Amino acid sequence: MEFTLTLEAEPAQTSGSYRAWSLGKGHRAIDLAWHSVAGHDPKDCKTSERQDLLPFTEPSIAIRRRFSRAGQTQDWDFVIFRAQPDGGAYDPAGGEELFALRLAPEVMERAFGLKAVECVAEDRTVPATLCAHLDPAARLADEGDFAAAWAQMHDALRKSAAQTEFDRVGHAVGLARRSRGKLGPAHLAEASGLSLRHLRRCFVDRLGLSPRAILRRQRLTRAMLDAERAVRPAWADLAAAHNFSDQAHLIRECRSLTGRSPVEWHHTRRQMAVSFNN
């Protein structure tokens, strides 16, 4: 059996036991593959620390494995981890391992019959319509080969997304995501051949947020991820690089969207982050 999920040796993002790999162009359905494992023993180096999460609007589908203190698999399931547009936290139980793919919201509805807005309030089980695509991955997981199951899950999702028709709203959502918040709503509407009012209505229907709200969160998150590369970020330079009018604007946006200042976020996440290179 041939799998198409090939990961670079070095992850694009590292925070505690969380590792994420960018998949680059050609992956319409998926923008990140990620893995996390929490050991049972607090002294175990594989124990996941609580993860403070910056705003993100992409749900993830994961194979969740629960294992015993001896490392043996006790059970596993598919789960959809919700997007958290206002940020949040992830504090895994001991003995939990996740093999996950972060989904691109612009293809979810047409490819998988699932709206991104349905994956915001809470984590959820994978719908039966999507499980049908994942049968090969389920068989591998039953055999205990979770790395291969992860690769097979990626292959199934990629192929499903490749079969979808062109979607103007999805095109706008994809542009917004790939621009990392640097494009404005008017640009998205023009590039997609839609009126601004219609685009806004469709964004709210499918993602739960307006284009402007999505772009604000993407811009802030990218600025804060870039900040984590430095021990002492040059906040004014970061603000300019991410299209904030000035450093004060960045601070206001951060407090407005997350309730914390950039410095507070940086202090908390810098302790966890080893490298954020994408």
Buried (B, 14 or more C-beta within 10 A) or exposed (E): EEBEBEBEEEBBBBBBBBBBBBBEEEBBBBBBBBBBBBBBEEEBEEBBBEBBBBBBBBBBBBBBBBBEEEEEBEEBEBBBBBBBBBBBEBEBEBBBBBBBBBBBBBBBBBBBEBBBBBBBEEEBEBBEEBEEBBEBBBEBBEEEBBBBBBBBBBBBBBEBBEEBEEBBBBBBBBBBBBBBBBBBBEBBBBEBEBEBEEBBBBBBEBBBBBBBBBBBBBBBBBBBBBBBEEEEBEBEEBBBEBBBEEBEEBBBBBEEBBEBBBEBBBEEBBEBBEEBEB
